Amino acid sequence: MAIFLFLCLASVVGCAQQTESDSSTSITATNIPDQAKPTQQEPTATPQPSQTPTYILSVEDIIATLPTQTAVPTENKSDPFAVTFPTPLPTDDLAWRPPLYEIPWAPGPHDHFYFYRPIAVNTVNWPLPNYRYGVTFFGPDIVHSGIDIAAPRGTPVLAAGAGRVVWAGTGLYFGIYNPNDPYGLSVVIEHDFGYEGSQLYTVYGHMDRIDVALGDELDTHDPIGIVGDTGFTTGPHLHFEIRVGLNNFFQTRNPELWIAPPQGWGILAGRILNERNGPIEKLEVTVNSLDSRRTWRNYTYTMLGIKSDPYYQENFVIGDLPAGEYQVYFTYEDQNYVQVIEINPGVVSFFQFQPNAGFTFTPPGDAHTFTAP
């Protein structure tokens, strides 16, 4: 079976102001240009001491606070690439964000929040909570290689960082012009900066219109097109990817570890392993705020074609969490596990779990040894 690593699906999540660009240019690409050599330039990072989350076991308390429903998509049997999502549960996310940290935001030596969000702050610009990076909902070979942002049709799509357009049109998945390409109308930007000697790329898919051309030099926030539903999708949204090293979907990383978080909010990354030191895949993890009592959910990665950050080696991420204390809860082999973790503002809070070792909080890798394949 062909491995479609990025299938991008739409969900109805609130309403936002719709703004349309005055431009009506449509660009069609015929092939991918040669890749530029990776740059050695790196954004400046100011190291700070890493956080040490605290933890308390309380299974009874977390079970008592968990909602009894979970929003799960259903497969459309007549179209294997169409998925219908139910109305999202109100506990899944917050419909407001503070201003973002200025980029490059790198408070610690292993942070790389180098990109702004590709949708402006006056509308929905955060990932769909029930279809994040590395997850699958149907079919073992269909893994999401980016995040989906459910902004309304016609919302301007903005460059997440400065760089040069190396793809503009339809056919990105196949590498040549193809009107049936799953990405639909898409743009790829090769950025003016790199990470640890490796080139960085961002991908913008499913657009209704493209307003840039191959070779255009862009600044951060420059408009590149508008949100749409071209390609394999069931409704308007933007598919967004981060690629490291090479411009192909086998080189993606989790965008929530690369886009600037809202001020005062943080990111939770986890490495959840089995007894044999392998990643536990497709495990539902619930994160419950002890301050607001709100709940977030996500699944551990399906590792087929997915790449973790070389420092965290994570298989689970939830971004955009207001700072404070949270309980992380999951069930593995009929055993409930729960841990209190502190989410600190502007940084990644990390945990590792293994049944025979419990919870620990030291990331396993060293980012300075990273060499992109």
N, C-alpha and C positions, 0 to 999 in steps of 0.2 A: 504494500500500500504506500502511496506517495506520502511523504511526511510534510504536511503543511504546518510549519512551526509557529505561524503568527496569526492564525485565523482571528479576525477582529469582528466582534459582535456588538450590537447596540442594545441599550437598555434605557427605559424612560426614567430619568432621574431628575425631577423638578423642572422648573422653567427658569429661563434667564433671558435678558434682553438680547434681541437678535440685531446684529449690525452687518450690513452688506457693503462690500467694497465697490467703488465706482468703476473699477477696471473690469473688462470682460475678456481679457486675453486668455486663450487656451493653448497650452503647450503640449506637444506630443513628442516623446523621445523615441529614437529608433535603436539605440544601443547604449550600453554603459561605457563611459570614457575610461581611459586607463587610470588606475589609482595613483594618486600622488604619493610620494615617499613620506613616511611618518616623520613628524616634526619632533624635535627634542625639547621644544618649549613647554614649560609646565607652569600653570598658575601658582602663585605664591601661597604657601600654607603656613600658618602660625601654630606650631604644636602647643597643645595644652594637656594637662594631666587627664587621663581617661577616667570616666565615671565608674563607680563600683555600685551597681544596683543592690538593694537589700532584698531579702526574701523571707517569706513566712508561709508555711504550709497550712491551708485551710480549705479542704475539699468541700465540707458541708456548706460553708459560706458561699463559695463560687457556684455550686449547683443551685442554691436557692435563688441566685440572682439571674440565672440564664434564661433568656426567652425560650419559648417552646417551639417557635417556628423558624425555618430557614428558607430564604429565597433560593430556589434551584431552577435553572432553566430546563426546558424540555426540547427534545430533538424533533425537528420537522422531518418526518420520514420521507416525504416527497422530495426534499432537498437536503442532502447531508451537510451543506454548508450554512443552513438557515437554522437559527435557534430563537425561540421565543422566550423572553424573560418575563416572570411575573412581576407585579408591582413591588418595587424594593421595600423592604421593611424599614420603618422609621429609625430603628436602632443601628442601622448599618453605617451611617455616616452623619457628619454635620454639614449643614447647608451654608456654611460661612467660613471664611479663612481670614486671618490677619494678613498684613502686608508680608511679602517674602523677604528673606535675607538677601542682601546684595551679593552678587556673584563676582568673582569666585568665592564661595563660602567654604572655608576649610579650617575650622577651629582646631582640628587635631591632625596629626601627621598622616593619618590614613583616610581622611575625609576628602571627597571630591565632588562637592555640590557645585559644579561648574556651569550649570545651565538654568536659565529661566524657563518658565512653563510656556508652551507654545500657544496658549490661549490667555488673553488678558485677564486681569484680576476682576473685571466687572461682570464676569459671567462664570459658568462652571468651568473650572480649570484643574480639577483633581481627578484621579483615576476612578473608574467604576469600582465600587467596593467588592463586587462579586465576580470580577473577571480580571484579575491582576496578572502580573508577569509569572510565567512558569506553570500556570494551572491548566487543567483540562476539565471539561464538563461532559463530553461525550467523545468516544473514540480514543483509543490509547495513543494514536499517532498524531493527534491534533493538539499542539501545545502552543500557548500564547507567548510570543517572543517580545511583547511590549506591553504598554498600558493603553486603555481606551478612555478617552475624555468625551463625555456625552454632552458637548456644547451644541446649541441649536444650529440647524442648517443655516449657512450664510455667515456664521461667525468668522471673523478674520483669524487666519492661522499665522502665527508670528515665528520668526527665526529664534530658536532657543539660545543661540550664540552666534558670534561672528564667524564667517567662513565663505566658502565658494560652493555654488550649486553644481553637483556632479551627476544629478539625475533629475529630470523634470518631464513627467509624462506617464504613460501607462506601459506596463511590462516589466516592472522592477523584479518581481519574483522569478520570471523566466530569463531575465537579462536581455531580452529583445522586445521590440514592440509587440504587444499582444492586447487586443481590446478586452479579452476575458481574464486579464491578470487579476489575482485575488486582491492585491493592494489597491486596484483602481488607479485613479489619478494620484500620483505621489511625487514627493520631492525628497532628495537626499542632499544634505549639506555636509561637506568636508570642512571641519573647523580649523581655525587658525592656531589652535593650541592642541596639545596632546597630553597624555598621561603616562608617566614612566616610560617615555620614549615611543609610545604607540599613538597612532593617529586616532582621532575621535570623529564619529559620524552621528548625525541624527536623521531619523526617517519620519516622514509625515504622510500618512496614507488615508485613502477614501475621500479625498477632497472633491468638491463639486467643480472647482475651477482653480487653475494654477496661474499665478501672476508673475512668475519669474522664468528665466530661460537658462539653459545650460551655460555654465561659465560665469554667471552673475556673481559679483562680490556683494555680500550682505553684511549688515551690522546687526547686532542683537536687537530684537523687537521689529525688524523690518517685516512688512507683510509679504507672505509668499503665496497666498491663496485663501480659499474659504472652506469651511467644514461642509462635508457632503456625505453621500452614501454610495459612491462608486466602488466597484469591486465586490468581493464576497462580504456582504453586510446586510442586516435587516433594518437598518435605520441610521440616521445621521449621527456621526461621531468622528473624532479624530483618533487614528491609531498612531502611537508615538513610540519610537525605538531609540535606544542608545547602542551603537556598535563600536567596538574597540579593536583596533589593529587593522582589520580588513572590512571592506564594505560588503558583507554578506550576512544572511540571517543566522549563520552558525556562530557569529561573533557578538551576539547581543549580550547585554547586561541588564540588570533590573533598573529601570529608569528612576525608581523611587530612591535609589542610593546616589543619584546623580543630579536630580533637580532640586533647586533651593527650597527648603521647607519654609512654612510660614513662621514668622517671628514668634518665639515663645513656645513653639511646638517641636516635636522630635520624631524620630523614626525608630521602630523596633525591628531588629534583625535576629533571626534564630537559626541555629544549626541543630536539627533534631535527628538523632541517629538511632539505629537499632543496636542490638547486642554485638553484632559483627562489624560495627563501626561504619556501616553503610547508611546513606540517607533514607529516612522513612518518607515515602512518596504519598501524595494525595491524602494527607492526614489533615482533617479539619481542626483548626486551632481557633479558640475563642479568646478575645482580649477584652476584659471588662474593667472600665474605669472605676476606681474606688471613690473618686471625687464626684463625678456626674452620674454614675451608674449606667452610662451608655455602653453599648457593646459593639465590637468590631469582630469580623470573622474573615479568615482566609485559609487557604490550603497550602500545604508544603508543595514544593515544586515536583512536577513530573520531569525527571532529569534528562529525558530524551532530547538531546540537542541544546539543552539549557546550560548556561555557564554562570557559575557563582562568582562573586567578587573574590579575588585571590587572597585577600586578608581575612574577610569574615567567613568565607567558604559556606555561606548561608544557603538554606533551602526554604526560607520563610521570611517575608518582609511585609510589614504594614507601615506606611508613612502617614504623615499628617495627624499625629496624635498629640493633643494638648499635653503639656508637661504635667506630670503628677504620677501617682501610684496606680498601677494596674495589676490585675490578676490574669495570668496566662493559664489557660485550661485546655486540656485535651485528654482523649481516651485512647490508649494503645494497648492492644491485646487484653481487653476487658478490665484494664486497670486505669483509674482516674489519676491524673497528675495535675497539680496546680502550683503556681509560683507567683509571688509578688515581685514585681519589677518596677523600678523607678525610671520613667521616661524623662530625660533631661532635655532642656530646650536647645534646638539647633544642632544636635548631634545624634549619632546612632547609639542606641542602647542595645547591648548584645547579650544573648544567652545561648548556652549549649545544653542539650539534654541527651542523656543516654540512660537506659533503664538500670544498668548496673553501676552507674556513677552519679545519677541524679542531675541536678542543675549546677552548672558552673558559668562563669561570666568573663572568661578571658578568651578573646578571639584566637583561633588556632594558627593564623598565618602571619606573614610579614609582607606588607604591600611592596616593600622595596626589592623583593626577590621576584616580582611579577614580570614575566616576559610573555607578551601576547603570542599565541600560536600563529 
